[in-house]
Amino acid sequence: MKQKLLWIVLTVATAVQAATLDAPASYPAALKPVAQEAQAARLAAGILSRYHYKAVPLDDALSSKTFDQYLKSLDPEKLYFLQSDIDRLSVDRTKLDDAILSEDLNAPFDIFDLYERRAAENLTYARSLLQKGFDFQRDESYQIERKDQPWPATEAQMQDIWRKRVKNDWLRLKLAGKDDSSIVKILDKRYDNALKRLGRTTSADAFQTFMNAYTMAIEPHTNYMGPRAAEDFSISMRLSLVGIGAVLTEMDEYTTIRELVPGGPASASGELKVGDRIVGVAQGQTGAMEDVLGLRLDDTVALIRGTADSTVRLDVLPAGAGPDGAHKMVSLIRKTITMQDQAAKAKVYSVNDGAATRRVGVITLPSFYEDFDARQRHVKDYKSATRDVASLLGDLKKQKVDSVLVDLRNNGGGSLQEAVELTGLFVGKVPVVQERNAKGDIRVETNVKTGVAWDGPLGVLINRASASASEIFAAAIQDYGRGLIIGAPSFGKGTVQTMASLDQIAKNDKPEFGELKMTIAQFFRVNGGTTQLRGVTPDIVFPGFIDAADFGESSFDNALPWTRIKAADYAPVGSLTDQIPVLLALHENRVRHDKGFQYLEEDIKQTQQLRQKNMISLNEADRRKEREAQEKRLAARDDAAGQAAVKALEDDGLQANERNLTKELAAEKSKKLAKDVLLNEAVNILGDDAALQRNNFKLASGLMSENPVLVMELAPHN
């Protein structure tokens, strides 16, 4: 159930005046645990120790693993702690279990407080360097990733790392054409904002970080969610929330409207537009206006969200107005907002080969969403991925498509039930996946609800970020011989999670303790194998940018092993054994002549080389030469994608919230409209598949001179 939590507000504005460049470090206030956090920790430990699929006692051994995971989560690139810090903190390595069981969380909070002190010291040091400037004629390099390096042994070593880090930030802006004065202003503000974010950290943040270190020390996909994080997860699954229908971001120290949801209260009012800045929020018609400048993200979200049909008033500084410009008051009635951008979508593509035109319907599914609560309450039209896809398939059939491609790239999963029922839309009422619980009991999940909605040619497009429910669906389609699996090997998450409300268990009237997303079973394919660690291997493999060693189940050091059980009682509904070699040959022949695909492979190779090098020069002349070589390489491309790549290479050295909002949105729109080489080729493969299944062998005419044997294999069997 790996899922990106959907936040309505991305960053928080602040109006605090920037500190002087040479100011001493100002440390965030020390955080202390509150009683309900300690109680929640002990309650969670009791549940995990008894009911987790990989139940392990909370003892010194698990404490040691939690300690390492905690340091990794706080300082993954080893930019804050010194080796001496690690040595000093190690006295608590085997005491974190005692901290949880005794409901005394001072030890893990002391570790968090030291992390914040070190972060404040290094950010303050970074700001001090801006007064001095840098010598860009020196021959030195900056190491991009430090996760595999030792902790800095001395403060001098730490400062040298940060000196190079700041120097690289400066050089990026310099290469983008910024003058020294502008660079100092941009970077000082950047580091100052980072310091202010440290100051807004709460005990809930420290507690959630520590608890996730504990849960993930058991197994990678078990997580703790505080009350607000749990609500955001629920929103991401039901694709709806009650609010005003505005996406907010921090721009120039203001909470700024980045997007208006069509049909939402903010858009329908006609009083708000992109770029407007919200500086105050009030509840109801008479509630006091609360200043939101300086508030953290979730506090601002909590003020703007509310109950349906309630009133929220906003104090707005219009886009383009100066800091002293006239404000306006906007009153809105909160409504239920549906996140249509995260729902399934469909588009029809045409494939021409000279002899015929075939129509391929592409269904893009970002997640296996489901409104659990509405389903349990038997709400007639509850939100569901399967329901949406079934509707889209009906529309595609009316448009007389020849084949269907389900795009599951970057789909991290969701509801297991949705994966089972979605499979049924293409295979019918059959066993879909097997589950083995902690006791070793095996249960076969069979689709009993949905019938076949599409029986024509089918393909599933996956990549390394396709996980969990995506892998269940793709594996079932493959095992039943129902369709082609195309793309890169998937994530490799073969475990099942459930949500456990700590408040319900404790019988709390209001949410205080949060929830556990806990692994309770391992799933297996109907053929008896599992996607754990290995993922789903495509029938036709595409190149990818992601290194499996850095991302995916195999990148975790405590992932469950791959194993096999007895196959379920199932029977394939088809076979692609004869078609796959033909389709693969057609694919390989096509991409040999597809410049876009060749450019993609070239870019992947370049990225892999840079990743392996893991160093970047801090010499201005060398960087300019590297940049010019890249620009020359990309400029030689004679297609629109090549020109887009040149533009994308224009590194402005800025972070997202430092850019002009209009330009940022335009760049995002351009990126969305850019040619999707992998999708286009997958569509072509599905077009070939449709032709093969219709015995249209003219598509192979281009291969006759190269592979006459292949053409003979394409001939109809007697």
C-alpha positions in Angstrom: 0.0 0.0 0.0 2.9 2.3 -0.7 1.2 5.6 -1.5 2.2 9.2 -1.9 0.4 11.3 0.7 -1.5 14.1 -1.1 -1.1 17.4 0.6 -3.2 20.4 -0.4 -0.5 22.8 0.9 3.1 22.1 -0.2 5.2 24.6 1.8 4.6 27.3 4.5 5.3 31.0 4.3 7.1 33.0 7.0 7.5 36.7 7.6 10.4 36.6 10.1 13.1 39.0 9.1 16.3 37.4 7.8 19.2 37.2 10.2 22.5 38.9 9.5 25.0 36.8 7.7 27.5 36.7 10.6 24.9 35.9 13.3 25.7 33.1 15.7 23.7 29.9 15.4 20.2 30.2 16.9 19.2 26.8 18.1 15.6 25.6 17.9 13.9 25.1 21.3 14.5 21.6 22.7 11.6 19.3 22.0 10.0 17.2 24.7 7.7 14.2 24.3 4.1 14.5 25.5 2.2 11.9 27.4 0.0 10.6 24.6 3.1 10.0 22.4 4.7 7.8 25.0 1.5 5.9 25.4 1.0 5.5 21.7 4.6 4.2 21.3 4.0 1.5 24.0 0.6 0.5 22.5 2.1 0.3 19.0 5.0 -1.9 20.3 2.5 -4.3 21.8 0.6 -4.7 18.6 3.7 -5.0 16.4 5.3 -7.6 18.7 2.2 -9.8 18.5 0.5 -9.3 15.2 3.1 -8.2 12.6 3.9 -10.7 9.8 7.5 -10.7 11.0 6.8 -10.3 14.7 10.0 -9.8 16.6 10.3 -8.9 20.3 11.2 -5.3 21.2 14.6 -6.0 22.8 18.1 -4.8 22.7 18.7 -6.3 19.2 15.7 -4.5 17.7 16.7 -1.3 19.7 20.1 -1.4 17.9 18.5 -1.7 14.5 16.1 1.1 15.4 19.1 3.3 16.5 20.8 2.8 13.1 17.5 3.5 11.2 16.9 6.6 13.3 20.3 8.1 12.4 19.8 7.2 8.8 16.4 8.9 8.6 17.7 12.1 10.3 21.0 12.4 8.5 21.0 10.1 5.4 23.8 12.0 3.6 25.9 12.4 6.8 25.8 16.2 6.6 25.1 17.0 10.3 26.4 14.5 12.8 30.1 14.1 13.6 31.6 10.7 14.4 32.0 12.0 18.0 28.3 12.6 18.1 27.6 9.0 17.0 30.0 7.7 19.6 28.3 9.7 22.3 24.8 8.8 21.2 25.7 5.1 21.0 25.2 4.7 24.7 21.5 4.7 23.9 21.9 2.1 21.1 20.4 -0.7 23.2 18.1 1.5 25.4 15.5 2.6 22.9 13.4 -0.5 23.6 13.4 0.5 27.3 12.4 4.1 26.3 9.3 2.7 24.6 8.3 0.1 27.1 8.8 2.5 30.1 7.0 5.3 28.3 10.0 7.6 28.7 11.0 8.9 25.3 13.7 11.4 26.5 16.5 9.4 24.9 15.1 9.4 21.3 14.1 13.0 21.7 17.7 13.9 22.9 19.0 12.4 19.6 16.5 14.5 17.6 17.4 17.7 19.5 21.1 17.1 18.8 20.3 16.6 15.1 18.5 20.0 15.1 21.4 21.7 16.8 23.9 20.4 14.3 21.6 21.3 11.4 21.3 24.9 12.8 25.1 25.1 13.3 25.9 24.0 9.7 23.2 26.2 8.1 24.5 29.2 10.1 28.0 28.4 8.9 26.7 28.1 5.3 25.3 31.7 5.6 28.6 33.0 7.0 30.4 31.7 3.9 28.4 34.0 1.7 30.3 37.1 2.9 33.6 35.7 1.6 32.8 34.4 -1.8 34.6 31.6 -3.6 37.6 31.0 -5.9 36.2 29.1 -8.9 39.6 28.6 -10.5 40.7 26.0 -7.9 40.7 22.4 -9.0 38.4 20.7 -6.5 35.3 18.6 -6.6 32.1 18.1 -4.6 30.8 14.6 -3.8 27.1 14.5 -4.7 26.0 11.6 -2.5 27.6 10.8 0.8 25.4 8.1 2.2 28.1 5.4 1.9 30.8 7.7 3.4 31.9 7.7 7.0 30.7 10.4 9.4 33.0 13.4 9.4 35.7 12.9 12.1 36.2 16.5 12.9 34.4 19.8 12.8 36.9 21.0 10.1 35.9 18.1 7.9 32.3 18.9 8.3 32.8 22.5 7.5 34.8 21.6 4.4 31.8 19.5 3.2 29.5 22.4 3.7 31.9 24.8 2.1 31.9 22.7 -1.1 28.1 22.4 -0.8 27.6 26.1 -0.7 30.2 26.7 -3.4 28.2 24.3 -5.7 25.0 26.2 -4.9 26.8 29.5 -5.8 28.3 28.1 -9.0 25.0 26.8 -10.3 23.5 30.3 -10.0 26.6 31.9 -11.5 26.5 29.6 -14.5 22.8 30.5 -14.9 23.8 34.2 -15.3 23.2 35.6 -11.8 25.5 38.3 -10.4 27.3 37.9 -7.1 24.9 40.3 -5.3 21.8 38.3 -6.4 23.5 35.0 -5.5 24.2 36.2 -2.0 20.6 37.3 -1.6 19.1 34.1 -3.0 21.3 31.7 -0.9 21.1 33.7 2.3 17.3 33.5 2.0 17.4 29.8 1.2 19.5 28.9 4.2 17.6 31.2 6.5 14.3 29.6 5.4 15.8 26.2 6.2 16.7 27.5 9.7 13.1 28.8 10.2 11.7 25.4 9.2 13.8 23.8 11.9 12.3 26.3 14.4 8.8 25.2 13.4 9.5 21.5 14.2 7.2 20.0 16.8 7.3 17.1 19.2 4.9 15.3 16.8 7.6 15.5 14.1 10.2 14.1 16.3 7.9 11.3 17.5 6.8 10.3 14.1 10.4 10.2 12.8 11.5 8.0 15.7 8.4 5.7 15.5 9.1 5.1 11.8 12.7 4.3 12.6 11.3 1.6 14.9 8.7 0.3 12.6 11.0 0.2 9.5 13.7 -1.5 11.6 11.2 -4.5 11.7 10.3 -4.4 8.0 10.4 -1.7 5.3 6.7 -1.2 4.7 5.5 -0.9 8.3 4.9 2.7 9.2 3.5 4.9 11.9 1.3 7.9 11.0 0.3 10.6 13.4 -3.3 11.8 13.4 -2.8 14.3 10.6 -0.6 12.0 8.5 -3.3 9.3 8.8 -6.0 11.8 7.6 -3.8 12.7 4.6 -3.4 9.0 3.8 -7.2 8.5 4.0 -7.6 11.5 1.6 -5.2 9.9 -0.9 -7.2 6.7 -0.9 -10.7 8.2 -1.2 -9.5 11.0 -3.6 -11.6 13.6 -1.8 -11.5 16.1 1.0 -13.6 18.9 2.4 -12.0 22.3 1.6 -11.9 25.2 -0.8 -10.3 23.5 -3.8 -7.0 25.4 -3.9 -3.4 24.0 -4.1 -1.1 26.3 -2.1 2.6 26.8 -2.1 5.2 29.1 -0.5 6.4 31.8 -2.8 8.5 34.7 -1.6 7.5 34.2 2.0 3.7 34.1 1.2 1.3 31.2 1.1 0.3 31.5 -2.5 -2.4 29.9 -4.6 -0.7 27.6 -7.1 -3.8 26.0 -8.6 -7.6 26.3 -8.4 -9.5 23.0 -8.7 -12.1 23.4 -11.4 -15.6 23.5 -9.9 -14.3 24.0 -6.3 -15.4 26.9 -4.1 -12.3 28.9 -4.7 -12.6 28.7 -8.5 -16.4 29.1 -8.6 -16.2 32.3 -6.4 -14.5 34.2 -9.2 -12.7 36.1 -6.4 -9.4 34.2 -6.3 -6.8 33.5 -8.9 -3.4 31.8 -9.2 -0.8 34.0 -7.6 -3.0 35.4 -4.9 -1.5 35.2 -1.4 -3.4 34.1 1.7 -2.2 35.9 4.8 -5.1 35.1 7.2 -7.8 32.5 7.8 -11.0 32.9 9.9 -13.7 30.4 10.8 -17.4 31.2 10.1 -18.9 34.6 9.5 -17.6 36.1 12.7 -14.6 34.2 13.8 -11.3 36.1 14.5 -8.8 36.3 11.7 -5.7 34.2 12.4 -2.4 35.3 10.8 -1.0 32.4 8.8 2.4 33.9 8.0 5.0 31.7 9.7 2.7 28.8 10.3 3.8 25.4 9.3 2.1 23.4 6.5 -0.2 21.2 8.5 -1.4 24.0 10.7 -2.4 26.0 7.7 -4.1 23.0 6.2 -6.0 22.4 9.4 -7.3 26.0 9.3 -8.4 25.8 5.7 -10.0 22.4 5.8 -13.2 21.8 7.8 -16.7 20.4 7.6 -18.8 20.4 4.5 -21.0 23.5 4.1 -19.2 25.5 6.7 -17.8 29.0 6.1 -14.1 30.0 6.0 -12.9 33.6 5.4 -9.6 34.4 3.8 -7.5 37.6 4.1 -6.0 37.8 0.6 -3.2 39.9 -0.9 -3.9 39.9 -4.6 -1.3 38.6 -7.1 0.9 41.5 -8.3 0.2 43.7 -5.3 3.1 44.9 -3.2 3.6 44.0 0.5 1.6 47.1 1.4 -1.0 46.6 -1.2 -4.7 46.5 -0.5 -6.1 43.3 0.9 -9.4 41.8 0.1 -11.7 39.5 2.2 -13.0 36.4 0.5 -15.7 34.2 2.1 -16.1 30.6 0.9 -18.4 27.7 1.7 -16.3 24.5 2.1 -17.3 21.6 -0.2 -16.2 18.1 -0.9 -13.4 18.3 -3.4 -12.7 15.4 -5.7 -9.1 15.0 -6.8 -9.8 14.2 -10.4 -6.1 14.6 -11.4 -5.4 11.5 -9.3 -8.2 9.4 -10.8 -8.0 7.0 -13.7 -8.0 8.6 -17.2 -8.2 7.4 -20.7 -6.9 8.5 -24.1 -7.1 7.0 -27.6 -3.9 6.8 -29.8 -3.8 5.9 -33.5 -1.1 3.6 -34.8 -0.5 3.6 -38.6 1.7 1.1 -40.4 0.8 2.0 -44.0 -1.6 -0.9 -44.4 -4.0 -0.1 -41.6 -4.8 2.2 -38.7 -5.3 0.7 -35.3 -6.7 2.5 -32.2 -5.1 1.8 -28.8 -6.9 3.0 -25.7 -4.5 4.0 -22.9 -5.8 4.0 -19.3 -3.5 5.8 -16.9 -4.1 4.6 -13.3 -2.0 6.6 -10.7 -3.1 4.4 -7.7 -5.5 1.6 -6.7 -7.7 4.1 -4.7 -10.8 3.2 -2.8 -13.0 5.0 -0.3 -12.9 2.3 2.4 -15.3 4.0 4.7 -18.0 4.7 2.0 -17.7 1.1 0.8 -18.2 -0.3 4.4 -21.3 2.0 4.7 -22.6 0.6 1.4 -22.6 4.0 -0.3 -23.9 3.3 -3.8 -21.4 5.4 -5.8 -18.3 5.2 -3.6 -15.0 6.2 -5.2 -13.1 3.2 -6.6 -10.4 2.6 -9.1 -12.2 -0.5 -10.5 -15.4 1.4 -11.0 -13.6 4.2 -12.8 -11.7 1.9 -15.1 -14.8 -0.1 -15.9 -16.5 3.1 -17.0 -13.5 4.1 -19.1 -13.5 0.7 -20.8 -17.1 1.2 -21.7 -16.2 4.5 -23.3 -13.2 3.0 -25.1 -15.4 0.2 -26.6 -17.8 2.8 -27.9 -14.8 4.4 -29.6 -14.0 1.0 -31.2 -10.4 0.7 -29.9 -8.5 -2.4 -31.1 -6.5 -2.9 -27.9 -6.1 -1.5 -24.4 -2.9 -0.5 -22.5 -3.1 0.0 -18.7 -0.3 2.4 -17.7 0.8 1.6 -14.1 4.1 3.5 -14.2 4.8 5.2 -10.8 1.7 3.5 -9.4 2.8 2.6 -5.8 -0.3 0.5 -5.1 -3.3 1.0 -2.8 -6.2 -1.3 -2.1 -5.6 -5.1 -2.4 -9.4 -5.5 -3.1 -9.2 -3.0 -5.9 -6.3 -5.0 -7.5 -8.3 -8.2 -7.3 -11.5 -6.6 -8.8 -9.6 -4.7 -11.4 -8.0 -7.9 -12.6 -11.5 -9.3 -13.0 -12.3 -6.7 -15.6 -9.9 -8.5 -17.9 -9.8 -12.1 -16.7 -13.2 -12.6 -15.0 -14.1 -14.4 -11.7 -10.9 -16.2 -11.1 -8.2 -16.6 -8.3 -6.0 -13.5 -8.5 -3.4 -13.6 -5.7 -2.5 -15.8 -2.7 -1.9 -14.5 0.8 0.2 -16.2 3.5 -0.2 -14.8 7.1 2.2 -15.0 10.0 0.9 -18.4 11.0 1.6 -19.8 7.5 -2.0 -20.1 6.6 -2.6 -19.5 2.9 -5.8 -17.8 1.5 -6.6 -17.4 -2.2 -8.1 -14.0 -3.1 -10.6 -14.7 -5.8 -12.5 -12.1 -7.8 -16.2 -12.7 -7.2 -17.6 -9.2 -8.0 -16.5 -8.0 -11.5 -17.0 -9.6 -14.8 -14.9 -9.2 -18.0 -15.3 -5.7 -19.4 -12.6 -6.1 -22.0 -11.6 -9.3 -23.8 -9.5 -7.8 -26.6 -5.7 -7.4 -26.8 -4.3 -6.1 -23.6 -1.0 -4.6 -22.3 0.3 -3.4 -19.0 3.0 -0.7 -18.8 5.1 -0.8 -15.6 8.4 0.7 -14.3 10.5 0.4 -11.1 8.1 2.6 -9.2 5.1 0.2 -9.9 4.6 -1.5 -6.6 2.3 -3.6 -4.5 -1.2 -3.7 -5.9 0.3 -2.8 -9.3 2.4 -5.9 -9.1 -0.5 -8.0 -8.1 -2.4 -6.9 -11.1 0.5 -7.2 -13.6 1.5 -10.6 -12.3 -2.0 -12.0 -12.6 -2.3 -10.7 -16.1 1.0 -12.3 -17.0 0.2 -15.6 -15.2 -3.1 -16.0 -17.0 -1.5 -15.2 -20.3 -4.1 -12.5 -20.7 -1.8 -9.6 -21.8 1.7 -8.3 -22.4 3.7 -6.8 -19.6 5.9 -4.0 -21.0 8.5 -1.7 -19.3 11.1 -2.0 -16.6 11.1 -4.6 -13.8 8.7 -3.5 -11.0 9.5 -2.5 -7.4 9.4 -5.9 -5.8 7.0 -5.3 -2.8 5.3 -8.6 -2.1 3.7 -7.7 1.2 0.3 -6.8 2.4 -0.5 -4.1 4.9 -3.5 -3.2 7.0 -4.4 0.0 8.8 -4.7 -0.3 12.6 -6.1 2.7 14.5 -4.4 3.1 17.8 -7.2 5.3 19.0 -9.8 2.7 18.3 -7.8 0.1 20.1 -7.4 2.4 23.1 -11.0 3.5 22.8 -10.1 7.2 22.5 -13.0 9.6 21.7 -10.7 11.9 19.7 -7.7 11.1 17.5 -4.5 11.3 19.6 -2.4 8.2 19.0 -2.4 7.9 15.3 -2.4 4.7 13.2 -0.1 1.9 12.2 0.3 0.7 8.6 1.4 -2.8 9.4 2.5 -5.7 7.3 0.3 -8.7 8.1 0.9 -11.1 5.1 2.9 -11.8 2.1 1.3 -12.2 -1.3 2.1 -14.8 -3.9 1.2 -15.1 -7.5 -1.3 -17.7 -8.6 1.6 -19.6 -10.1 3.2 -19.9 -6.6 6.0 -17.4 -7.0 6.2 -14.0 -5.4 7.0 -10.5 -6.6 8.9 -10.0 -3.3 12.4 -8.6 -4.1 12.3 -9.6 -7.8 9.2 -7.8 -8.8 7.4 -8.5 -12.1 9.7 -9.1 -15.1 8.2 -7.6 -18.3 7.8 -9.6 -21.4 9.3 -6.8 -23.4 11.9 -4.8 -21.3 12.4 -1.0 -21.7 15.4 0.9 -20.5 15.1 3.0 -17.3 16.9 5.7 -15.4 16.5 4.1 -11.9 19.3 2.1 -10.5 17.8 -1.0 -8.8 20.4 -0.8 -6.1 19.1 2.6 -5.0 15.4 2.1 -5.4 13.1 -0.8 -4.9 12.7 -3.7 -2.5 16.2 -5.0 -3.1 17.6 -1.7 -1.8 16.3 -2.4 1.7 18.7 -4.4 4.0 15.9 -6.0 6.0 13.4 -6.9 3.2 11.7 -10.2 3.4 13.3 -12.9 1.2 12.0 -14.3 -2.1 10.3 -17.6 -1.7 7.7 -19.8 -3.4 4.6 -21.7 -2.4 2.3 -24.2 -4.1 0.4 -22.8 -7.1 -3.2 -22.0 -6.8 -5.9 -23.9 -8.7 -6.0 -21.8 -11.8 -5.9 -22.2 -15.6 -4.4 -19.6 -18.1 -7.0 -18.0 -20.3 -4.5 -17.5 -23.1 -0.9 -17.7 -24.2 1.4 -15.2 -25.7 4.4 -17.6 -26.0 4.3 -17.5 -29.8 3.5 -13.8 -30.1 6.2 -12.4 -27.7 9.2 -13.2 -29.9 7.5 -11.7 -32.9 6.5 -8.6 -31.0 10.0 -8.3 -29.5 11.5 -8.4 -33.0 9.1 -5.8 -34.3 9.9 -3.6 -31.3 13.6 -3.9 -31.7 13.5 -3.2 -35.4 11.3 -0.1 -34.8 13.4 1.4 -32.0 16.6 1.0 -34.1 15.1 3.7 -36.4 13.4 5.7 -33.7 15.6 8.7 -32.8 13.5 9.6 -29.8 14.1 6.1 -28.3 17.8 6.2 -29.2 18.2 9.6 -27.5 16.5 8.2 -24.4 18.9 5.3 -24.2 21.8 7.8 -24.7 20.5 10.0 -21.8 20.1 6.9 -19.6 23.7 6.0 -20.3 24.9 9.5 -19.5 22.9 9.5 -16.2 24.4 6.2 -15.2 27.9 7.4 -15.8 27.3 10.6 -13.7 25.8 8.4 -10.9 28.8 6.2 -10.9 31.2 9.1 -10.9 29.4 10.8 -8.0 31.6 13.9 -8.2 31.0 17.3 -9.7 33.7 19.8 -10.5 33.8 23.1 -8.6 36.0 24.7 -11.2 34.0 27.2 -13.2 36.0 26.7 -16.5 35.5 22.9 -16.2 31.8 23.2 -15.5 31.3 25.5 -18.4 33.0 23.0 -20.7 30.9 20.2 -19.4 27.8 22.2 -19.8 28.7 23.3 -23.4 29.5 19.6 -24.3 26.1 18.6 -23.0 24.4 21.4 -24.9 26.2 20.5 -28.1 25.2 16.9 -27.7 21.6 17.7 -27.2 21.5 20.5 -29.8 22.5 18.0 -32.4 19.2 16.3 -32.0 16.9 17.3 -34.9 13.6 16.6 -33.2 11.4 18.5 -30.9 12.3 16.2 -28.0 15.9 17.2 -28.5 15.2 20.8 -28.3 13.1 20.3 -25.2 16.0 18.5 -23.6 18.3 21.5 -24.4 15.8 23.7 -22.6 15.6 21.4 -19.7 19.3 21.5 -19.3 19.2 25.2 -18.6 19.7 24.8 -14.9 18.7 28.1 -13.2 20.2 27.0 -9.9 16.9 27.8 -8.1 14.7 25.7 -5.9 11.0 25.3 -6.8 9.7 27.9 -4.3 12.3 30.4 -5.5 11.1 30.6 -9.1 8.6 32.8 -10.7 5.2 31.0 -10.3 4.1 31.8 -13.9 7.3 30.4 -15.4 7.2 27.4 -13.1 3.6 26.5 -14.1 4.4 27.0 -17.8 7.5 24.7 -17.5 5.3 22.0 -15.8 2.7 22.3 -18.5 5.4 22.0 -21.2 6.8 18.9 -19.5 3.4 17.3 -19.4 3.0 17.9 -23.1 6.5 16.6 -24.0 6.8 13.4 -26.0 6.5 10.3 -23.9 8.9 8.0 -25.8 8.2 4.9 -23.7 4.4 5.3 -23.8 4.5 5.8 -27.6 6.5 2.6 -28.1 4.2 0.6 -25.8 1.3 1.9 -27.9 3.0 0.7 -31.0 3.6 -2.7 -29.5 -0.1 -3.0 -28.6 -0.9 -2.0 -32.2 1.3 -4.8 -33.4 -0.3 -7.2 -31.0 -3.8 -6.3 -32.2 -2.6 -6.9 -35.8 -1.1 -10.3 -35.0 -4.3 -11.4 -33.3 -6.3 -10.4 -36.3 -3.8 -12.2 -38.6 -2.8 -9.0 -40.3 0.7 -10.0 -41.3 1.4 -7.0 -43.6 2.9 -5.3 -40.5 5.9 -7.6 -40.9 6.7 -6.5 -44.5 9.4 -4.2 -43.3 11.3 -7.1 -41.8 11.2 -9.5 -44.8 14.6 -8.6 -46.1 16.1 -8.7 -42.7 14.5 -11.8 -41.2 12.6 -14.1 -43.7 12.3 -16.8 -41.0 10.4 -14.4 -38.8 8.0 -13.6 -41.7 7.4 -17.4 -42.1 6.5 -17.6 -38.4 4.0 -14.9 -38.9 2.1 -16.9 -41.5 -1.3 -18.3 -40.4 -1.2 -21.9 -39.2 -3.2 -24.5 -41.1 
